[in-house]
């Protein structure tokens, strides 16, 4: 399988408020490249109980971070050339990507996506739930949950396991 896995962390309820992105490139069933960056979110406010308590990212950590358009310069090649984008709860991560692109007026051809959450629900019905942490534990995949690169890596490795 060849694809990229992606994960976003957000600062608040707005899908445009991406504050961290992790991307893992998989070629022929092997992780070949990884990328992680903080992002200065729009709007730039954090809801403590909703986000900072979950992922540990706060306003000070992103104060000097690049904006989404600046990060896009580094990641557009990963995304636009990928045959497929994998994410755990792809509707969230793809929604963040599309909202950030729209907000900043960036036009891009985004590949189709594959949701490891939905696929795990189908293929692993006996699990108590299908959260990223639960599915990673089932497959013995190390995870620093809610750190974007670790979550993207977890989704990539789950996709590889589910394809067996």
N, C-alpha and C positions, 0 to 999 in steps of 0.2 A: 504494500500500500504506500502511496505517496500523497501527502496532504500537509496542511499546517493545522496546529491546534492553537486556539486563542483563548485568553481569559482577560476580562476587565475587572477592576475594582472601581467603585464609584464613591464619590464624596457625599452624595445625598440622593434623593428620590429621582432627580432629573437624569435621564439617559445621557445627556450631554456632559455630565459631571465626571467623566472618566478621570481617575487620579492615578491609575497604574495599569499597564498592559504587559502581558507576557505572551510570547509567541514561541512555539516549538515547531521546527520544520522536520518532517519525517519523509525520508526517501527510501524506498524499497525496504520498508519495515524497520528502519533504523533512524534514531534521532541524529540529525546531521548538523543542526544549527539551532541556537536559542537567542532570544532577544527579550530584554526586560527594560522598562523605563517608567519612572514616575511621569505624570502629566499634570500640568496646571489645569485644574478643572474649571468648567463653566457651567453653572455659576460656582464661584469659589467659596463655598461654605460647607462645613462638615456638620452632620447631625450625629452627635456623640453616640446615642444609643443605637442608631441605625447603621453607622458605618465605622467610625473610628474604633469603637469597642470591638467590632468584628475583625477588621483587617489591620488595625494599629496605625494606619496612615492618618496624619493630621496636617493642618494648614502649614505648619512650619516645614514639614518634609517636602512639600510641593511648591514652596515659595519661589524657588529659583528653578523649578522644573520647566522643561520645554512645553509649549502649547501643543495642542493636538496637531495643528498643521505642521509644526516642526517635527513632531514624532512621525507623522505621516510620510515625510520625506525619507525617513529611515525604513519604514515598514511597508510602503506601498508595493515594492517589488515582491516581498513575501506574499502579500495578499493577492495582488492582481494576477500573479503567475501561478498561484496554487490551483490545482485541479479541484480541491475540496477544502472547506474549512470545518474543522471539528471543534466542538465545545461541549462542555457538560452544562446542560440547560442553554442550548444554543439560542433559543428565542431571546434570552437576556443579552448574551454577548453580541449577537448579531444586531440586536436592537440598539445597543450602545454604539457599535461601529457605525451603523447607518445614521443614527441621530447626530453623532459627532461629524460625520461627513456632510450631512445636510446643513447643520448649523454653521459650518465653516465654508459652505459653498464649494465643496470639493466633489467633483464628478469622477466616479470610478466604477469600473465593472467589478462587482463583487461575486466571487464564485458561490455555488450552492453550499449549503451547510449540512452537517450530520450531527445529530444530538446524541451523545453517549448516555445521557440521562434517560431519554425515551427508549433507546435501544437496550439499555441495561434492564429497564422495566419489563421489556418483552422477553429478553433472554435469561434473566435471573429473577423470576417471579417469587422465589422463596426468600429473598432478602427482606429484612424488616422495613427498609426504605431504600431509596436509590440515590441518596445524597452522594456527592463526590467522595466524601470521607468514608462512607460505608462501602462503596464499590472499590475504592482504592484499598481499603483494608481487606476486602474479600480476595483481591488479586495480589496482596502483599506489595503494593506499590507505595513507596515512601511519599509522604505528603506533609507540607507545611501549609495547612489549609488557609485560604484567603490571602495568600501571597501569590500574585498573578502568574509568575513563572512556574511555581510549583503546581498550581492548579492547571495551567496549560499542559505541563508535562504529564500530570495525572490523567487528564483527558486523552492525551495522545496515547499513553500506554493502555488505558482502558479500551480505546478504539482498536488497538492492535490485538488485545485479548479477546474482545468480542468478535473480531473477524476470523478467529481460529475455528 
